[in-house]
Amino acid sequence: MRILLDVMGGDRPPGELIAGGVAAGRRHGIEMVFAGDELVVRRALDRIGVSPRDTAFSILHAPDVVRMDDAPVRAAREKRDSSLLRGLGALAEAKVDAFVSPGNTGAVVAGSLFTLGRVAAIPRPGILVALPTLEGRDLLVIDVGANADCSAEHLESFALMGVTYARSVLGIAQPSVGLLNIGEEDTKGNRLTIEAFRALRERPLDFRGNVEPHDLLTERPVDVVVCDGFVGNVLLKSVEGGVAAVTTLLKRAVVRNLITKLGAFLLQHSFRTLRATLSYSRRGGAPLLGVNGVVVIAHGRSDAEAIGSAIDVAVREVRGDVVARLARGFEGWAADGI
């Protein structure tokens, strides 16, 4: 297996991303290709101690960079020498098995559509993210940012993609599905959610109806939550802000006096566990489902550990043959056992 990592478009220095890629490559026993400026990548590999003769780690030279503030569609059309587009090109030519990037999300989505195309019959791709829950098992949410405006048909396709991923990658035999809404009643929501509810109810899925945001991380009412990309992105950023608020409040509370400082010292391991449990950004990348190739979008602020986790997601998706399973499933909803 060969996984390509775009090391130029994230918020962290390329060297840190490369370190995460090298560690993940060795852990999985796979080949890693680093897309970026050859001189920058080679220097980083030398610092880590990776020999130029080590064929497990190679470089795809890409002198240009798609930056976070670049207009996504324009960058995807014009920055042909960027690490993002050259990396996607390598995936389209089957030179690698998966593409991982912590870069501009909109550009990754647009570039994937232009370069790879959609899986046949899938109307829109969707970004799927795994959120940690108090129950201990992750909750899958799709879409969290690929599509701001959706139809009921799009939400139906997100449900099928989420179920296929849950089966193929997580091994859930019969994944349950819920529609994110402002209430559990059948008639709640706007026109989109009401239409999507009716459509999902008619599909051969384990559809549990509407689910509310405040239950997601505490009760984990379903395995897969479906929503449009605008709502999903707001949910994701709210969760991220909530985690930051909780950890900040804890820090403030434990530095007020000597006794609480001593307690904080004794509870350092527990605090680290709490942060790791609540932080979705350290639990792997977000697969872009529905494009004709394995594409994983990592958090823009990903460090070496988070990049390694995103590569883990890519490896599992390749091994689960998710792209082929999606294609079979959309040939007629029951073709993949759904």
C-alpha positions in Angstrom: 0.0 0.0 0.0 1.2 3.5 -0.8 -0.3 6.5 1.0 0.5 10.1 -0.2 0.7 12.9 2.3 0.4 16.6 1.3 2.9 18.2 3.6 2.8 21.8 2.4 -0.8 23.1 2.9 -1.3 22.7 6.7 -0.8 25.2 9.5 2.2 23.2 11.0 5.6 23.1 9.4 6.2 20.4 6.8 8.8 18.7 9.0 6.3 17.9 11.7 3.8 16.5 9.2 6.6 14.4 7.7 7.6 13.0 11.1 4.0 11.9 11.6 4.0 10.3 8.1 7.2 8.4 8.7 6.0 7.1 12.1 2.7 5.9 10.6 4.4 4.4 7.6 6.7 2.3 9.8 3.8 1.4 12.1 1.7 0.0 9.3 4.6 -1.3 7.2 3.4 0.7 4.1 5.1 3.1 1.7 4.7 6.8 2.2 5.0 9.5 -0.5 5.4 13.1 0.6 4.1 15.7 -1.8 5.9 19.1 -1.5 9.0 21.0 -2.3 11.7 18.4 -2.8 14.4 20.3 -1.0 12.2 21.0 2.0 11.0 17.4 2.3 14.5 15.9 1.8 15.9 18.1 4.6 13.1 17.0 6.9 13.7 13.3 6.1 17.4 13.8 6.8 16.7 15.3 10.2 14.5 12.3 11.1 17.2 9.9 9.9 15.5 8.6 6.8 18.1 7.6 4.2 17.6 8.6 0.5 18.0 4.9 -0.2 15.0 3.9 2.0 12.4 3.1 -0.7 9.6 3.1 1.8 9.7 6.9 1.8 9.7 8.9 -1.5 9.1 12.4 -2.6 6.7 13.8 -5.2 8.1 17.2 -6.1 5.5 20.0 -6.0 6.9 23.5 -5.8 3.6 25.4 -5.4 1.3 25.5 -2.4 -2.5 25.9 -2.0 -2.8 28.1 1.0 -5.7 28.3 3.6 -6.8 31.7 2.3 -6.8 30.7 -1.4 -10.2 30.6 -3.2 -10.9 26.8 -3.4 -12.2 26.5 -6.9 -9.7 28.9 -8.4 -6.8 27.1 -6.6 -8.1 23.7 -7.7 -8.1 24.9 -11.4 -4.9 27.0 -11.5 -2.4 25.7 -9.0 -1.5 22.6 -11.0 2.0 22.4 -9.5 0.8 22.5 -5.9 1.3 19.6 -3.5 -2.5 19.2 -3.3 -3.2 18.9 -7.0 -0.1 16.8 -7.9 -1.0 14.5 -5.0 -4.5 14.1 -6.3 -3.1 13.5 -9.8 -1.0 10.7 -8.5 -4.1 9.1 -6.9 -6.0 9.5 -10.2 -3.2 7.7 -12.0 -3.2 4.9 -9.4 0.3 5.6 -8.4 -0.8 5.8 -4.8 -3.7 4.2 -3.0 -4.8 7.1 -0.9 -4.3 10.9 -0.5 -4.1 12.7 2.9 -4.0 16.4 3.3 -4.4 18.9 6.2 -4.7 21.7 3.7 -7.5 24.0 2.4 -10.7 21.8 2.8 -12.6 23.5 0.0 -9.7 23.1 -2.4 -9.4 19.4 -1.5 -13.1 18.9 -2.2 -12.9 20.9 -5.5 -9.6 19.4 -6.6 -10.9 15.9 -5.9 -14.0 16.5 -8.0 -12.0 17.9 -10.9 -9.3 15.3 -10.7 -11.0 12.1 -9.6 -14.6 12.7 -10.4 -17.5 11.2 -8.5 -18.4 7.6 -7.9 -21.1 6.8 -10.4 -24.6 7.8 -9.3 -23.5 9.6 -6.2 -24.9 13.2 -6.6 -22.6 14.9 -4.1 -19.5 13.9 -2.1 -19.7 14.2 1.7 -17.2 14.7 4.5 -17.5 12.2 7.3 -16.1 12.8 10.8 -16.0 10.5 13.8 -17.0 12.3 17.0 -16.1 10.9 20.5 -19.0 10.1 22.8 -19.4 9.4 26.5 -20.6 5.9 25.6 -17.1 5.1 24.4 -17.9 4.5 20.7 -17.4 7.1 18.0 -20.4 8.7 16.3 -20.2 9.2 12.5 -21.5 12.5 11.1 -21.9 13.2 7.4 -21.8 15.9 5.8 -19.6 18.3 7.8 -18.6 20.8 5.2 -18.5 19.7 1.6 -22.0 21.0 0.7 -23.6 24.1 2.2 -26.9 23.7 0.2 -28.4 20.2 -0.1 -31.5 18.5 -1.3 -33.3 15.5 0.3 -31.6 13.3 -2.4 -28.2 14.4 -1.2 -29.0 13.6 2.4 -30.2 10.1 1.3 -26.9 9.6 -0.4 -25.0 10.7 2.7 -26.9 8.1 4.7 -25.9 5.3 2.3 -22.3 6.5 2.3 -22.2 6.7 6.1 -23.7 3.2 6.5 -21.3 1.7 3.9 -18.3 3.3 5.8 -19.6 2.1 9.1 -19.9 -1.5 7.8 -16.7 -1.6 5.8 -14.3 0.2 8.1 -15.8 -0.1 11.6 -17.4 -3.5 11.2 -20.9 -2.5 12.4 -23.2 -5.2 10.9 -26.4 -3.1 10.7 -25.6 0.6 11.3 -28.4 2.7 12.5 -29.1 6.1 11.0 -30.5 9.4 12.4 -31.4 12.7 10.8 -30.0 15.7 12.7 -32.9 18.0 13.6 -34.3 20.4 16.2 -36.7 17.8 17.6 -37.5 14.1 17.5 -41.0 14.4 16.2 -41.6 13.4 12.5 -43.0 16.9 11.6 -40.1 18.9 13.1 -37.6 20.8 11.0 -37.4 22.8 7.8 -38.5 21.8 4.3 -35.3 20.0 3.7 -35.3 17.8 6.8 -39.0 17.0 6.5 -38.5 15.8 2.9 -35.4 13.9 3.8 -37.2 12.2 6.8 -39.9 10.9 4.4 -37.3 9.7 1.9 -35.1 8.0 4.4 -38.1 6.3 6.0 -38.8 4.5 2.7 -35.2 3.2 2.3 -34.0 -0.2 3.4 -32.0 1.3 6.2 -32.2 1.0 10.0 -33.5 4.6 10.1 -34.3 5.7 13.7 -35.8 9.1 12.8 -34.8 12.5 14.0 -32.0 13.0 16.5 -31.2 16.2 18.5 -27.7 17.7 18.9 -27.7 17.6 22.7 -28.1 13.8 22.7 -25.3 13.0 20.2 -22.3 12.9 22.5 -24.1 11.8 25.6 -26.6 9.2 24.5 -25.1 8.3 21.1 -28.6 7.5 19.7 -27.5 6.1 16.4 -24.3 5.0 14.6 -24.6 7.5 11.7 -26.0 11.0 11.8 -27.0 12.7 8.5 -27.2 16.5 7.9 -26.3 19.1 5.3 -22.8 20.4 5.2 -23.7 23.8 6.6 -25.4 22.4 9.7 -22.7 19.7 10.1 -19.9 22.3 10.0 -21.6 24.4 12.6 -22.0 21.3 14.8 -18.4 20.4 14.3 -17.1 23.8 15.2 -19.5 24.0 18.2 -18.1 20.8 19.5 -14.5 22.0 19.0 -15.3 25.2 20.8 -17.0 23.4 23.6 -14.0 21.1 24.2 -11.7 24.2 24.3 -14.1 25.9 26.8 -14.2 22.8 29.1 -10.4 22.4 29.2 -9.9 26.2 29.8 -12.4 26.2 32.6 -10.6 23.2 34.2 -7.3 24.9 34.0 -8.6 28.1 35.6 -10.3 26.1 38.4 -7.2 24.2 39.4 -4.8 27.1 39.7 -6.7 29.1 42.2 -4.9 27.9 45.3 -2.1 25.6 46.5 -4.5 22.7 47.3 -6.1 22.7 43.8 -2.7 23.0 42.2 -1.6 19.9 44.1 -4.8 18.1 43.0 -4.1 19.2 39.4 -0.6 17.7 39.6 -2.0 14.4 40.8 -4.7 14.4 38.1 -2.5 15.3 35.2 -3.0 11.8 33.6 -6.7 12.1 34.0 -6.7 15.6 32.3 -4.7 14.3 29.4 -7.1 11.4 29.0 -10.1 13.8 29.1 -8.5 16.0 26.4 -7.7 13.0 24.2 -11.3 11.7 24.7 -13.0 14.9 23.8 -10.8 16.1 20.9 -12.1 14.9 17.6 -9.2 16.5 15.7 -6.8 13.9 17.3 -9.0 10.9 16.3 -8.1 10.8 12.7 -8.9 12.6 9.5 -12.3 13.0 7.8 -12.8 10.8 4.7 -14.3 12.6 1.7 -16.8 10.0 0.5 -18.3 9.9 -2.9 -15.2 10.8 -5.0 -13.5 8.1 -7.1 -10.5 7.6 -4.8 -9.6 7.5 -1.1 -9.2 11.1 0.1 -8.8 11.9 3.8 -8.9 15.5 5.1 -6.9 16.1 8.3 -7.5 19.0 10.6 -5.6 22.1 9.5 -3.7 22.3 12.8 -2.7 18.7 12.8 0.6 17.9 14.4 2.6 14.7 13.9 0.3 12.6 16.1 -2.9 13.8 14.4 -1.4 13.3 10.9 -0.5 9.7 11.9 -4.1 9.2 13.0 -5.3 10.6 9.6 -3.1 8.1 7.8 -4.6 5.3 10.0 -8.0 6.4 8.6 -6.7 6.2 5.0 -5.3 2.7 5.6 -8.5 1.4 7.0 -10.5 2.9 4.2 -8.2 1.3 1.6 -8.4 -2.1 3.3 -12.2 -1.8 3.6 -12.5 -1.2 -0.1 -14.9 1.6 0.6 -14.8 3.2 -2.9 -15.8 0.0 -4.6 -18.5 -0.8 -2.0 -20.0 2.7 -2.5 -20.1 2.1 -6.3 -21.8 -1.2 -5.8 -24.3 0.2 -3.3 -25.4 3.1 -5.5 -26.1 0.8 -8.4 -29.3 0.0 -6.6 -29.3 0.4 -2.8 -29.5 -3.3 -2.2 -26.4 -4.3 -4.3 -24.1 -4.2 -1.2 -26.5 -5.8 1.2 -28.2 -2.6 2.1 
